[in-house]
Amino acid sequence: MIPLTFADKGTTYFIKRIQGKDEARRHLNNLGFIEGEEISVINELAGNLIIAVKDSRVAIDREMAARIVVGR
């Protein structure tokens, strides 16, 4: 398991855990980042990550991405 910031572009992972305070976890859950969900990094722009999750694309900063632990 690795933080999303270290995930390879274009590779499909599964969200294993979301770390951080309740407010940050709730915010990520509202964006579709739920444990067990498929996720992949599409691109990285200016330190932000473009993520494919739940048939949509979401941009999050590296700080938020570091809270998402993924695995295969």
N, C-alpha and C positions, 0 to 999 in steps of 0.2 A: 504494500500500500504506500502511496506517495501523495504529497500535496498536489493539487491541480496545477500549480505553477511549474511543476517539473514534468507534466504530461507531454507526450509527443503530439505534434499537430496531426490531425486526421485519424488518430487512433481512437477507437471506441473504448471507453472505460465505464465502470459503474460507480456511483457515489456510495462509498462505504460509511462515511461519517462526516458530520458537519460540526466543527469545533467553534468555540467562542461563547460569548454571552448570549442570553436568551433573545435579546433584541436583534442581534446580528443573525442568529439562526432563523428567527422568524422572518426576517427580511429575505433571506435566501430561499426559504421555503415558499414565500409568496411569489418569488420569481420562477419557481419550478424546480429548484434544487432540493430534491427529496431523496432520502436514502433508498438505494436500490434502483434509482433511475439511470438510464443510459445517458452518457455525456461525452462530448468530444470538443477539443480545442480546434477552432477553425482558423484563427489568425491571432496575431499579437500586434497591436498598434499603440505606439507611444506609452508602453507600459501597461496598457489595458489588454484584457483577453476577450476575444469574441468567442462565445461558447454556444454550441448547439445542444439544447436540452428541451425535451417535450415538443418537438416539431417547431421550435422557434429559435431565434438567435438572440443572445443576451450579451451585453458588454459589461464586464465587471473589472474592478481594479485588482492589482496584484495582491493587495492586502486581503481583500475578500476571497480571492482565489486560493490563497494560502490556507484558509480555514476549511476548504473542501478537500477531504481525503478520498482518493479514488483508487480503484484496483480493477483487476480483470476478472 
